[in-house]
């Protein structure tokens, strides 16, 4: 995936972004017209900087500072517009709040085209894009439950029903090129693949992408605006109250692609359980939207693209101090040998699926 640059002159994505501190967060909220009472909690997020903040009026919000240089303003506007369109049609998505500063300030500017997006300058001189949403708590969905899987399928179907009402003009397509070839080339160009296993990884990744591309070209799936990263961690399940059931968070990776992209990551890791889980997911999805069964042949190609894209993502963020700590094995020959082995396994799965299909 290529990097996306903004005209907003964002701060560099290295130490300055990693050091975004509580004082800067409280000051940004203050400028945005949201007075914090001092209680902050930094939430887990490698890509952005995300903080939970208690406000003086009793509300609890989540402030997201976008990683500089990842998305353009136009791409973030489309993310917010999609989230708002979903919320307006009663899809349980946590959408960003409209920001209404109490006064004009040179340190904070609300985007004229997207009032839920602000550009804020910290005392250290960094310029960041900021979005704020209500806090919504919940637990992971119980994916062993047929009823839960069917409800998740209906939820994804409702998202895609809204997604088909318009198209993205600036968000990336979720394709073999963007998630696969571009990511592979970046890993080659940056030289992060360990020399001891480079040739094995090059052969495996080239063959895996060739298989994935063949499947995409053969099926030519239709595309829809979708969440893009619909794994269980981005679904909060509430057992009671106003927002009971599944709630979707984090549309940061939304794009356009085949519908199966928002379904396959909800499947269990144990392959023997996949068939039953897929049945319940699709049963719920079809209550809301039609589904092209041919897209099931894209599950293994999409899994392959995610593997290569994940490695490229770590490489792209390696200068961020959090990444060497979180992924210490990334530079080892064992990691790249394992990647090569798993990619050959993906080749066999894709070939078997293509023959069966």
Secondary structure, DSSP 8 states (H G I E B T S, - for coil): ------TT----TTHHHHT--HHHHHHHHHHTT--EEEEEEEE--SSSEEEEEEETTS-EEEEEE--TTTS-HHHHHHHHHHHHHHHHTT--B--B-----SS-BTTEEEETTEEEEEEEE-TTS-EEEEEEEE----B---TT-HHHHHHHHHHHHHHHHHHTTS--SSS-B-SHIIIIIHHHHHHHHHT-S-TTTHHHHHHHHHHHHHHHHHHHHHH----EEE-S---GGGEEEESSSTT-EEEE---TT-EEE-GGGGTGGGS-SSGGGHHHHHHHHHHHHTTTS---GGGGGGHHHHHHHHHHHHHHHHHHTTTSHHHHHHTTTTTSHHHHHHHHHHHHHHHHHHHHHHHH-
